[in-house]
Structure formats: C-alpha cells, structure tokens
C-alpha cells in the first residue's frame, strides 16, 4: 500500500468517526428539544391552573 493510499484510508476513518459523533450530537439535541417542549407544556399547564385558581385576582395577603 502506498503512502497516499494509507493517508486516504486514515482520512476516511476520521471522516467516519466525525460523522458518528455528529449523529450522536443530533440525537442529544433532539432529546433536549423534546425535554424542553415537555417542560414548556408543563409550565403552561401550571400557569393555566394558577389562572383557574386565581382568575386575575391576588389573594388578600398581597
């Protein structure tokens, strides 16, 4: 195997490793995005519940 062929094989390995790393990062980003959306929904539901309990009016102690 020539030096150039060895270099190409090495570069292909590096490119594949980088591609795998990027795929894993996208999986993490997707998971974080789903988590943020779930938390946002929970906060909105909580806010709706507070509005139901206190419809535009603060309790007397405020």
N, C-alpha and C positions, 0 to 999 in steps of 0.2 A: 504494500500500500504506500502510495506516495505521501509526501508531507502535506500536499494540498488536499488529498482525499481525507487524510486524518483530521485536518483542520475543519473540513466541511462536516464530517461526522460529529466532531466535537460541537460545532456550532448548531447542528440540528438537535443535539441533546440539550443544549442550553435553551434553544427556542422552545422545545417541548416542555422543559421544566417551567419556563416563564408562562407558557400557555396554561399549564396545570395550575400554577399559582394564581393567575388571573381568574380562572374558572372558580377556584375556591373563594377568592375575594368576592366575586359576584354572588356566590351562594350566601356568604356572610352578609353582604349588603341587602340581598333580598330578605333574609331572615330579620335583619334590623328594621327594614322598612315595614314588614308585617307587624313586628312588635310595636313600632311607633304608631301605626294605624290602629292597632288594638288599644293601646293606651289612650290615644286621642278619642276613640269611641267611648272608652270607659269614662274619661273626663267629661265628655259631652253628656253622657247619661247621668253622671253625678250632678252636673250643672242643671240638667232638666229636673232632677229630683229635688234639688235645692229650690228651684223656682216653684215647684209644686208645693213644697212645704212653706216657703216664704215668698208668696207671689208679689214681688215688688215692694215688700214691706219688711223692715227690720224689726226684730223683737224689741220690747220696751227697754231693755237694759242698754241698748245702743242709742 
